[in-house]
Amino acid sequence: MVVLLIICGFYYTFLTRFVQFRLLGSVFSILKEKNEIDKKEHISPFQALMISTASRVGIGNIAGISFALASGGAGALFWMWLMAFFGGASAFAESTLAQVYKSKDGKGFRGGPAYYIKKAL
């Protein structure tokens, strides 16, 4: 499974023409935007990023990185950064699919992997 994920990361990196670098400036400009609309009903782009990060990073990831650094040293850090770079393209593809195939549900939207797998396939 790990090999398959690495291959997917390479594939999406080249398919998206290195989206990790191409859109980096856009990411920083979006994060600096102020939420001008009613602040009670909407969240800022920075708050959305923090919610997304919190949902992806759990205590298991933090403990795993600590263990990898303790047992593998600086070389482990290099390989984690390298795989995170290629994994970023996979995460971009997953987020794009979630936005394309989300559904309107009353007041809000529903989406995610189950929705886009059902609708796309």
TAUR-V551660 format. One record per residue. RES is the residue in one letter. PHI is phi in whole degrees, -180 to 180 (* if undefined). Layout:
BEGIN
res=(RES/RES)
phi=(PHI/PHI)
END
This chain:
BEGIN
res=(M/V/V/L/L/I/I/C/G/F/Y/Y/T/F/L/T/R/F/V/Q/F/R/L/L/G/S/V/F/S/I/L/K/E/K/N/E/I/D/K/K/E/H/I/S/P/F/Q/A/L/M/I/S/T/A/S/R/V/G/I/G/N/I/A/G/I/S/F/A/L/A/S/G/G/A/G/A/L/F/W/M/W/L/M/A/F/F/G/G/A/S/A/F/A/E/S/T/L/A/Q/V/Y/K/S/K/D/G/K/G/F/R/G/G/P/A/Y/Y/I/K/K/A/L)
phi=(*/-63/-63/-63/-65/-66/-62/-62/-62/-61/-60/-70/-63/-76/-65/-90/54/57/-58/-60/-96/-59/-103/-64/-64/-64/-62/-67/-68/-68/-66/-83/-63/-94/-84/-86/-83/-48/-72/-75/-101/-125/-111/-77/-60/-66/-64/-63/-64/-66/-65/-64/-64/-64/-75/-93/-105/-118/-65/-65/-67/-65/-66/-64/-66/-61/-65/-64/-67/-68/-93/-110/75/-66/-62/-65/-63/-59/-68/-67/-64/-63/-69/-66/-61/-72/-67/-62/-68/-65/-65/-63/-63/-65/-67/-64/-62/-63/-74/-68/-106/-75/-120/-77/-134/64/-84/-127/-124/-126/-174/126/-58/-63/-71/-76/-69/-66/-76/-79/-98)
END
